[in-house]
């Protein structure tokens, strides 16, 4: 009887780990959904730690970019290639303070 109970609990946890938390009132909503892509390592879900900081941010460390080239996936653009690894929508070359362009990973 105990073995059956543990199997049911484990199946329930697996569904929980693979499913997004869609209730915005849940205390875990921001922790889980804002963590970025999840991966399994040794049977435990692990958030890819750099994904949250990469997406939705500018990346001046990549240097200035050329609009229409560095954000173009067909031209092997540096912004696009850097961002698409962790950010589903890739990267764009964004105008910063009307002075220059920087890579920005889309949200």
NUVO-210152 format. One record per atom (N, C-alpha, C): residue in three letters; y, x, z. Coordinates in pm, whole numbers, padded with zeros to 5 digits, always signed. Layout:
BEGIN
alaYXZ
...
//
This chain:
BEGIN
unk-00119+00082+00000
unk+00000+00000+00000
unk+00126+00086+00000
unk+00126+00190+00077
unk+00242+00278+00084
unk+00266+00347-00050
unk+00163+00387-00118
unk+00176+00454-00247
unk+00242+00362-00350
unk+00207+00237-00351
unk+00267+00141-00443
unk+00416+00126-00413
unk+00450+00120-00287
unk+00590+00108-00248
unk+00672+00228-00297
unk+00622+00348-00278
unk+00693+00467-00321
unk+00709+00471-00472
unk+00610+00426-00544
unk+00619+00420-00690
unk+00731+00326-00733
unk+00740+00212-00667
unk+00845+00116-00701
unk+00984+00172-00669
unk+00997+00241-00558
unk+01126+00300-00522
unk+01164+00407-00622
unk+01070+00489-00662
unk+01097+00597-00758
unk+01140+00540-00893
unk+01074+00434-00938
unk+01112+00371-01065
unk+01253+00315-01056
unk+01288+00258-00943
unk+01422+00203-00924
unk+01526+00315-00928
unk+01497+00428-00866
unk+01590+00540-00867
unk+01607+00596-01008
unk+01501+00600-01085
unk+01510+00652-01221
unk+01602+00565-01305
unk+01591+00435-01292
unk+01679+00345-01366
unk+01824+00369-01323
unk+01845+00387-01193
unk+01980+00412-01141
unk+02037+00543-01198
unk+01957+00649-01202
unk+02004+00778-01250
unk+02040+00775-01397
unk+01970+00698-01477
unk+01993+00694-01620
unk+02100+00593-01661
unk+02145+00509-01571
unk+02238+00402-01605
unk+02378+00435-01556
unk+02480+00403-01637
unk+02617+00423-01588
unk+02650+00318-01482
unk+02738+00353-01391
unk+02783+00256-01292
unk+02903+00185-01354
unk+02888+00056-01381
unk+02993-00017-01452
unk+03080-00101-01360
unk+03044-00112-01234
unk+03125-00188-01139
unk+03238-00098-01089
unk+03360-00125-01132
unk+03474-00040-01095
unk+03503-00043-00945
unk+03450-00140-00872
unk+03469-00147-00727
unk+03367-00063-00651
unk+03271-00009-00722
unk+03170+00074-00657
unk+03235+00204-00607
unk+03198+00248-00486
unk+03254+00374-00436
unk+03208+00495-00517
unk+03106+00477-00601
unk+03052+00587-00681
unk+03103+00586-00825
unk+03187+00487-00862
unk+03229+00471-01002
unk+03295+00598-01056
unk+03398+00648-00988
unk+03469+00766-01037
unk+03384+00892-01028
unk+03302+00903-00924
unk+03218+01021-00909
unk+03118+01035-01022
unk+03052+00926-01057
unk+02948+00931-01159
unk+03006+00930-01299
unk+03093+00834-01329
unk+03143+00819-01465
unk+03247+00924-01502
unk+03313+00983-01405
unk+03411+01085-01434
unk+03354+01225-01437
unk+03228+01239-01409
unk+03167+01372-01400
unk+03132+01431-01534
unk+03137+01352-01640
unk+03098+01403-01770
unk+02951+01382-01795
unk+02899+01447-01897
unk+02758+01428-01933
unk+02665+01468-01819
unk+02554+01396-01806
unk+02456+01425-01703
unk+02331+01484-01768
unk+02270+01579-01702
unk+02148+01642-01751
unk+02047+01647-01638
unk+01921+01655-01672
unk+01816+01665-01570
unk+01771+01810-01559
unk+01776+01863-01438
unk+01727+01997-01411
unk+01629+01987-01295
unk+01504+02014-01321
unk+01403+02004-01217
unk+01385+01862-01167
unk+01408+01763-01253
unk+01390+01624-01216
unk+01508+01562-01144
unk+01615+01640-01124
unk+01733+01587-01055
unk+01850+01580-01153
unk+01928+01471-01151
unk+02044+01463-01240
unk+02153+01559-01196
unk+02212+01629-01291
unk+02316+01727-01261
unk+02433+01704-01356
unk+02554+01698-01304
unk+02672+01681-01390
unk+02707+01815-01452
unk+02746+01812-01577
unk+02794+01933-01642
unk+02934+01958-01590
unk+02952+02058-01508
unk+03073+02073-01427
unk+03200+02097-01507
unk+03191+02165-01620
unk+03314+02196-01692
unk+03358+02085-01785
unk+03274+01984-01808
unk+03307+01879-01903
unk+03430+01800-01861
unk+03441+01767-01732
unk+03554+01687-01686
unk+03685+01764-01703
unk+03685+01893-01676
unk+03808+01970-01686
unk+03842+02002-01831
unk+03745+02004-01920
unk+03770+02036-02060
unk+03828+01915-02134
unk+03767+01799-02121
unk+03812+01680-02193
unk+03943+01627-02134
unk+04025+01569-02218
unk+04153+01509-02178
unk+04255+01613-02134
unk+04238+01737-02174
unk+04331+01843-02133
unk+04369+01933-02250
unk+04486+01998-02236
unk+04529+02100-02331
unk+04460+02231-02299
unk+04447+02317-02399
unk+04379+02445-02379
unk+04461+02558-02441
unk+04568+02599-02369
unk+04653+02707-02420
unk+04579+02840-02433
unk+04468+02855-02362
unk+04391+02979-02369
unk+04334+03004-02509
unk+04331+02900-02593
unk+04283+02915-02731
unk+04394+02961-02824
unk+04516+02969-02774
unk+04629+03010-02857
unk+04686+02894-02936
unk+04786+02925-03019
unk+04849+02822-03101
unk+04750+02776-03208
unk+04767+02651-03250
unk+04678+02597-03353
unk+04759+02544-03470
unk+04691+02527-03582
unk+04753+02475-03704
unk+04705+02333-03725
unk+04801+02240-03725
unk+04771+02098-03742
unk+04702+02074-03876
unk+04593+02000-03875
unk+04520+01968-03997
unk+04414+02070-04034
unk+04417+02186-03970
unk+04315+02288-03996
unk+04228+02312-03873
unk+04292+02344-03761
unk+04217+02376-03640
unk+04157+02254-03573
unk+04199+02133-03613
unk+04139+02011-03558
unk+04053+01939-03661
unk+04022+02006-03770
unk+03944+01946-03878
unk+03799+01995-03873
unk+03703+01904-03851
unk+03562+01947-03844
unk+03511+02000-03978
unk+03569+01956-04089
unk+03526+02003-04220
unk+03575+02144-04251
unk+03677+02190-04179
unk+03732+02324-04201
unk+03693+02420-04089
unk+03593+02381-04009
unk+03545+02464-03898
unk+03660+02500-03803
unk+03742+02399-03771
unk+03860+02420-03687
unk+03828+02463-03545
unk+03909+02557-03492
unk+03879+02611-03359
unk+03892+02507-03248
unk+03991+02417-03258
unk+04005+02313-03155
unk+03885+02220-03158
unk+03848+02178-03277
unk+03735+02086-03293
unk+03607+02149-03239
unk+03578+02272-03281
unk+03453+02338-03241
unk+03447+02361-03090
unk+03559+02396-03029
unk+03561+02420-02885
unk+03536+02291-02807
unk+03598+02183-02850
unk+03593+02058-02774
unk+03469+01973-02798
unk+03416+01973-02919
unk+03307+01880-02953
unk+03180+01908-02873
unk+03167+02027-02819
unk+03048+02061-02739
unk+03035+01971-02617
unk+03147+01943-02549
unk+03143+01863-02426
unk+03218+01731-02435
unk+03304+01717-02534
unk+03387+01597-02545
unk+03348+01519-02670
unk+03304+01399-02649
unk+03248+01315-02756
unk+03343+01298-02875
unk+03474+01295-02850
unk+03572+01270-02957
unk+03631+01397-03016
unk+03580+01513-02976
unk+03626+01638-03035
unk+03763+01681-02985
unk+03831+01762-03067
unk+03960+01815-03027
unk+04065+01799-03136
unk+04190+01797-03094
unk+04303+01784-03186
unk+04402+01897-03161
unk+04488+01920-03259
unk+04597+02015-03247
unk+04721+01934-03210
unk+04769+01952-03087
unk+04873+01865-03030
unk+05006+01940-03018
unk+05115+01873-03056
unk+05249+01929-03043
unk+05288+01932-02895
unk+05332+02048-02848
unk+05369+02067-02708
unk+05520+02095-02700
unk+05593+02008-02633
unk+05737+02024-02608
unk+05818+02051-02734
unk+05780+01993-02846
unk+05850+02012-02974
unk+05867+02159-03011
unk+05780+02245-02957
unk+05793+02389-02982
unk+05674+02445-03060
unk+05554+02419-03013
unk+05434+02472-03077
unk+05318+02376-03059
unk+05207+02405-03123
unk+05086+02323-03113
unk+04980+02396-03031
unk+04906+02319-02950
unk+04793+02370-02872
unk+04674+02279-02891
unk+04556+02335-02872
unk+04434+02254-02877
unk+04430+02159-02758
unk+04388+02037-02784
unk+04373+01934-02681
unk+04239+01866-02703
unk+04153+01866-02602
unk+04024+01798-02612
unk+04044+01649-02581
unk+04004+01566-02675
unk+04024+01422-02663
unk+03939+01362-02552
unk+03988+01252-02495
unk+03917+01182-02387
unk+03802+01101-02442
//
